[in-house]
Amino acid sequence: MDLYQTTNQDGTTGSPLLPDGVKNYLIDIDGTICEDIPNEEPERMKTASEISGAKEIINKWYEDGHIITFFTSRLPEHKEYTENWLTEHGFRYHGVLYGKPRGGNYHWIDDRKVRATQFKGQFTELVPEQKEVLIFKES
């Protein structure tokens, strides 16, 4: 994916951005695309059951040109089990990030646009819904 260069307000080079319309999906694994398996039971990761509809929607996003990255609390030592499972189940993706903090209640702070989507047990089309959002107070 080609990124385009940005410039900061002071004229220095900024971090590059994706083209308009391309999304960077960060998708959890356990409890989101397969049954929920704790790190303490890695053998179960080999035979995890897939959550219905996950692969079809994620692969469609991939085919539409979006970036698919799995972001998981699994540890780097679970890489072989994890990536073999993703391949065997036909998930298309660009990368896997390991070591996401465990426990939920995530607050993501970033200088780029962030959209949060909570998975509630079923993959369907995404629909817009307004929710309260916390932002930093402007000074």
C-alpha positions as CSV (number, residue, x, y, z in Angstrom):
1,M,0.0,0.0,0.0
2,D,1.4,3.4,-1.0
3,L,1.4,6.0,1.8
4,Y,1.5,9.6,1.1
5,Q,3.8,12.0,2.9
6,T,2.5,14.8,5.2
7,T,4.0,18.0,6.5
8,N,3.7,19.3,10.0
9,Q,2.6,22.9,10.7
10,D,6.3,23.9,11.1
11,G,7.2,22.6,7.7
12,T,8.9,19.4,8.9
13,T,8.1,16.0,7.5
14,G,5.2,14.3,9.3
15,S,4.1,10.7,9.5
16,P,2.7,9.3,6.2
17,L,-1.0,8.5,5.7
18,L,-3.0,6.0,3.8
19,P,-4.9,7.3,0.8
20,D,-8.4,8.6,1.4
21,G,-11.0,5.8,1.8
22,V,-8.4,3.1,2.8
23,K,-9.0,1.8,6.3
24,N,-6.4,0.3,8.7
25,Y,-8.4,-2.5,10.5
26,L,-6.9,-3.7,13.8
27,I,-8.8,-6.8,14.7
28,D,-8.7,-8.9,17.8
29,I,-8.5,-12.7,17.5
30,D,-9.7,-14.5,20.6
31,G,-13.5,-13.9,21.1
32,T,-13.7,-11.9,17.9
33,I,-12.7,-14.2,15.0
34,C,-12.5,-17.5,16.9
35,E,-13.6,-18.8,20.3
36,D,-12.0,-17.1,23.3
37,I,-8.8,-18.9,24.4
38,P,-6.6,-17.6,27.2
39,N,-2.8,-17.5,26.7
40,E,-2.5,-20.1,29.5
41,E,-4.0,-22.8,27.2
42,P,-2.0,-22.4,23.9
43,E,-2.7,-25.9,22.7
44,R,-6.4,-25.0,22.2
45,M,-5.2,-22.3,19.7
46,K,-4.5,-25.0,17.1
47,T,-8.2,-26.2,17.0
48,A,-10.1,-23.0,17.9
49,S,-13.6,-22.8,16.3
50,E,-14.1,-19.9,13.9
51,I,-16.8,-17.3,14.6
52,S,-19.3,-17.4,11.8
53,G,-19.1,-14.7,9.2
54,A,-15.8,-13.3,10.4
55,K,-13.7,-14.6,7.5
56,E,-16.1,-13.5,4.8
57,I,-16.3,-9.9,6.0
58,I,-12.6,-9.5,6.8
59,N,-11.6,-11.0,3.5
60,K,-14.0,-8.7,1.7
61,W,-12.3,-5.7,3.4
62,Y,-8.9,-7.1,2.3
63,E,-10.1,-7.5,-1.3
64,D,-11.5,-3.9,-1.2
65,G,-8.0,-2.7,-0.5
66,H,-8.1,-2.1,3.2
67,I,-5.2,-3.1,5.5
68,I,-6.0,-6.0,7.8
69,T,-3.9,-6.4,10.9
70,F,-4.7,-8.8,13.8
71,F,-3.9,-7.2,17.1
72,T,-3.9,-9.8,19.8
73,S,-3.1,-10.4,23.5
74,R,-1.5,-13.7,22.4
75,L,2.3,-13.7,23.0
76,P,5.0,-13.9,20.4
77,E,5.6,-17.5,21.4
78,H,2.1,-18.2,20.0
79,K,3.0,-17.0,16.6
80,E,3.2,-20.4,14.9
81,Y,-0.1,-21.6,16.3
82,T,-1.8,-18.3,15.4
83,E,-0.5,-17.8,11.9
84,N,-1.0,-21.5,11.0
85,W,-4.6,-21.2,12.2
86,L,-5.3,-18.0,10.2
87,T,-3.8,-19.6,7.1
88,E,-5.7,-22.9,7.5
89,H,-8.9,-21.1,8.0
90,G,-8.4,-18.9,4.9
91,F,-8.1,-15.4,6.6
92,R,-6.4,-12.8,4.4
93,Y,-4.3,-10.3,6.3
94,H,-1.2,-8.1,6.2
95,G,0.2,-8.7,9.7
96,V,-0.3,-9.8,13.3
97,L,0.7,-7.7,16.3
98,Y,1.2,-9.7,19.5
99,G,1.2,-8.6,23.1
100,K,-1.9,-6.4,23.2
101,P,-2.5,-5.6,26.9
102,R,-5.0,-8.0,28.5
103,G,-8.1,-7.1,30.4
104,G,-10.1,-4.9,28.0
105,N,-11.4,-1.4,28.8
106,Y,-9.1,0.0,26.1
107,H,-8.5,3.7,25.7
108,W,-6.7,4.5,22.5
109,I,-5.0,7.9,22.3
110,D,-3.6,8.9,18.9
111,D,-3.0,11.9,16.8
112,R,-4.8,10.2,13.9
113,K,-8.5,9.5,13.4
114,V,-9.6,6.5,15.4
115,R,-12.9,4.7,15.0
116,A,-13.8,2.2,17.6
117,T,-16.0,-0.8,16.8
118,Q,-17.0,-3.2,19.6
119,F,-17.6,-6.8,18.5
120,K,-20.8,-8.2,20.1
121,G,-20.6,-11.8,19.0
122,Q,-21.7,-11.6,15.3
123,F,-20.1,-10.4,12.2
124,T,-22.5,-8.3,10.1
125,E,-22.1,-5.1,8.0
126,L,-21.0,-2.1,10.0
127,V,-23.6,0.5,10.5
128,P,-23.1,4.1,11.9
129,E,-24.3,4.8,15.4
130,Q,-23.6,7.8,17.4
131,K,-22.0,7.3,20.8
132,E,-20.4,9.6,23.4
133,V,-16.7,10.1,22.8
134,L,-14.1,11.5,25.1
135,I,-11.8,14.1,23.6
136,F,-9.0,16.3,25.0
137,K,-10.3,19.7,26.0
138,E,-8.9,22.4,23.7
139,S,-6.9,25.1,25.5
